[in-house]
Amino acid sequence: MKKILFIATGGTIASAPTDSGLMPELSAGTLLSGIDLPEVEVHSIQPFSLDSTNLAPEHWVQLAAVIRDGWQEYDGFVIAHGTDTMAYGAAALCCLIQNPSKPVILTGSQLPMNSDGSDAPGNLRDALRCAERGRAGVWVSFCGRVIAGNAARKVHTKDFDAFRGFYGEGRDEFTLEEFCQAGQELPDSGTVFYNRLDCKAAVLKLTPGISAEMVHDYGVHVNALIVEGFGLGGVPDYGGGELAHALEELSACGVRVIMTTQVFAGGCDLTVYEVGQSALNAGVIPAEGMTTEYAVMRAMWALAYSYSAEDFKALFLGGGN
C-alpha cells in the first residue's frame, strides 16, 4: 500500500463563511474525512492555513522543506492550495524541487468543501489518485485535468474547469486517465531540493504609450523585472528608442530584465521582429515558452543562486523542472 502525505495550506477548499467573508477554517483532517481511498495510506500535515492571496515565496519554500523532510517516507504528495496563486505555487515548487522522482500534486477548489455541489471532494480524490498512480513531477490536478506545474495558468475565476496548460513546447496537459495510466518512477538520486527564493522580482505589463520613465522608475526597485510584452515580445519605439535605452540602463545597473508575452499560448520569440531584436540588443533575456508565473518564480530562484548576470541567465534558461 502506498503512503501519501497530504499537506493542507488553506485556500477556498478549506474555507467557511465568516462575518468578513470566506476564510480558511477547515483542518486537514476535516478535508480528508469524506474521501474514501482504501488502497492508499494517507497522512496529513498543516504547516499554515491561509487564503492563497496571502501566500508569499517563503511559504512555498516552507512547503518544499516539508516535502524534502518526508521524501524518503512517502510515495507521493498532495497539496491543498488556494486557486488564486496556485499557478505561482506550482511554478515555485518546480524550481525548488527539480527532477523529482515522485508525484507532487497541487489541487484546490472553486467552492469550499462543505458547500453544496462543491468541486472540492472530486478534485481532492483525483489528486490523491494522481499521487498514488501518476507520473513523477510537480503537477496541478483540477477538474479532471492534470497540468505540468511550470505550465499551469488559472483562466476562470468561477468555473470549475479553471486551469489550463500553456507551456511553449511538449505535452503539458493530460486527462486524469491518461496521467494515471502513464505512471513513471525515476531514480531517487535525481531529485534536488532548493531552499531559497529571492522575492525581489516583479512583472511589468506593457501598455500602449507607456513611458521610458515609468519603466525605469519601476525597474530600479527590483532585482529582476519580467516584462510582459505584446505578441511575440519586443520593445515599442515611439520615435527615439527611449524604452529600449531604459531597459539597457536597468540591465547595466544589475537588474535582470526578462521578456515574456501577454498572450496565453505560444511563448515569445525576440528574433522575429525588429522590436524584438531591439529588446535583445538592450540585454533583455527572452523567457521563450515560459508562462509569466513560471518566469517569475524561475527568476526568483535564479536570483537566489547566482552572483553575476551570466550566472543568472544560465540558471534561468537552463535545465531542471
Secondary structure, DSSP 8 states (H G I E B T S, - for coil): -EEEEEEE-BSGGGEE--TTS-EE---HHHHHTT---TTEEEEEE-S--B-GGG--HHHHHHHHHHHHHTTTT-SEEEEE--STTHHHHHHHHHHHEES-SSEEEEE--SS-TTSTT-SHHHHHHHHHHHHHHS-SEEEEEETTEEEETTTEEE--SS-S--EEE--SSS--EEEHHHHHHT-----GGG-EE-------EEEEE--TT--HHHHHHHHTT-SEEEEEESTT-----SSS-HHHHHHHHHHHTT-EEEEEESSSSS---TTSSHHHHHHHHTT-EE-TT--HHHHHHHHHHHHHT-SSHHHHHHHHHSS--
